[in-house]
Amino acid sequence: MKRITLTRFLIDEQYNRKAVPADLRLLIEVVSRSIKAISTTVGKGALAGILGDAGSGNIQGEAQKKLDVIANEILLEANEWGGHLAAMASEEMEGPHAIPHRFPKGEYLLLFDPLDGSSNIDVNTSVGTIFSVLRCPEGVNKPTEAAFLQPGTAQVCAGFAVYGPSTVLVLTLGAGVHTFTLDREQGGFVLTQQHVKIPADTQEFAINMSNMRHWEPPMKRYVEEMLAGKTGPLGRDYNMRWIASMVADVFRILTRGGIFMYPRDNKDPSKPGRLRLMYEANPMAMIIEQAGGAASTGRERILDIVPTALHQRVPVILGSKNEVERVVGYHQAASE
Ligand code: F6P
């Protein structure tokens, strides 16, 4: 197979397919360089003294890992000076991060979850970085939170990396999903799968079953039916996987299909879900839809949600289209 680097792929998108403007190409290149740096850091593990808690909490009140903080810094520093951004927002920071005055500004907004699944770092299981790009609304010179509150359909690009046995980068520019693998010797990303397609049917589900008693009836119904297997109403046996690292679970779904669910539960009424709309649900929903899958809260398409806050949480049900539609149907039936 001809070796196509990320740079070459993006240049082709820019000149031949007119699918990516020059400053968006630069943005993606810079993000991919940050991802390479995070991958190197993650790979050092205990040798670099980077495991364990940072001793701080993030805006969500969750304990930050040292690597959460390091990955956040890497992304902020790399993306400040290139002239392609108007501002950034991170899951690890309370409000938007303005581009310092000394640097040129651009027209894009970058959002990221610097280290998703970070509870897995210390146990040496896959973690990742999720990102998404929006256009800064016209006439906005100093983007505040309001500039970021655009529905997922407005995303111009979304991607994520998985720091696993190999480091992979999944990318969509709104015309299909492509996967790149980091060549550690040569130090760059190489295209390894083009136009990823998720099978419409699946017999594999991912959910944190320990929350079952807190779920709403349609979700309990669906999971009970899957657990009933061949002799139950769905007439087939299902397999379960839960890595507790969304990037790894979604990568598996892109690879062989499946359904991923972090549904609404009644554990904490102030939180309608566990996952963040802007940093996790929206980028993943764009990628899943671009790969032929579906992404819903159970009640509405994730990409249609009009955000009300930067750190808003939502229920997430995504993956193989027919199974997601089944779950949406169960929610509809329960509300009739
Ligand atoms: O915060 C995100 C996250 O770590 C996801 O990557 C993952 O899917 C989920 O939380 C794991 O949740 P739990 O700890 O409930 O299994």
Boltz pocket constraint, residues with backbone or C-beta under 6 A from the ligand:
constraints:
  - pocket:
      binder: B
      contacts: [[A, 116], [A, 117], [A, 118], [A, 119], [A, 208], [A, 244], [A, 245], [A, 246], [A, 247], [A, 274], [A, 275]]
      max_distance: 6.0
